[in-house]
């Protein structure tokens, strides 16, 4: 059996390309703010108790956002969103 998929006609590919095209600087800035907010919560929780459930939950939220941005918008946008956040921490993305 041979299966052929025409990715140019695939609704998923078209949808993904539309999402990227519609992603403007305002949307990226909102993603940065949300990521920074989640990271600040995580930092506050880890300072209180590194082994608490709240710390683990806030860490999971940061990771989930990173994965979601990467899946929805791609690696380039994920890096663009993460760079200012990690730069403020003295880290590399």
N, C-alpha and C positions, 0 to 999 in steps of 0.2 A: 504494500500500500504506500502510495505517495501522497503526502499532504502538502499542499501549497498554500501559503498565506501571503496575501498581498498587503503588506504593512502600510502601504500608502493609502489603502482604502479602509484600514482598520479603524473603527470608531475610537478605540482606546488611544491610538497614536494621535489621531486628530484632536481628541480631547486634551491630551497632554500638551500638544503644541499650542493649543488655544490658551491653556492655563499659563504657560510660560510667556506667551505674547501679551497676555492681559496683566501680567505681574509687573506693576510699575514701581517706581522708587518709593511711593507712599506705602504700598503693601509690604515691601521689603523692610521699610522702617518700622512698620507695625510688628512684623515678625521679630525684628531685633529687640524692640521694646518688650515684647512678650517673653522672648528668650532671656533677656536681662532680668526681668522680673522673677522668672522661675529660678534663675541662677542665684539671685540675691536671697530668695527664700531658702534654697538649699544651703547656701553659705551660713545663714543665720541658724538653721537647724543643726548643721554639723558643728558649729561653734558651741551650741548648747550641749549636745550629746551625739557624738559620732555614731553610736550604735543604736539609736532609737528608731522606732518605726516611722516617726515623722521625717527623720533624716533620709531613711530609705525611700519613703514615698516621694519626697521632694526630688531626690536623685532620679527616681524613675520618671517623674514628670519632665525633667530636663532631657533625659535620654529619649523619651517618647516624642517630644517636640522635635528634637534633632532628626530622628528617624522619619517622622512624618514630613518634615520640610524636604528632606532628601528624596523621599519616595514621590512626593507630589510635584516638586519643582526641579529636582536633579541636584547633582553634586555641586555644580557651580553656584547655585543660589544658596545651598546649605552652607557653603564656605563663606559666601558674601554675608549671610546672616550671622554666622558665628564669629567672623574675624573681629568686628568691633567689640564684641562681648569678651572674647578671650584676650584681646589687646589690653583692655582695662584691667585684666587680672594678671597681666604679665606672662601669659601662656601663649602657646601656638595652637592653632586650630588643627 
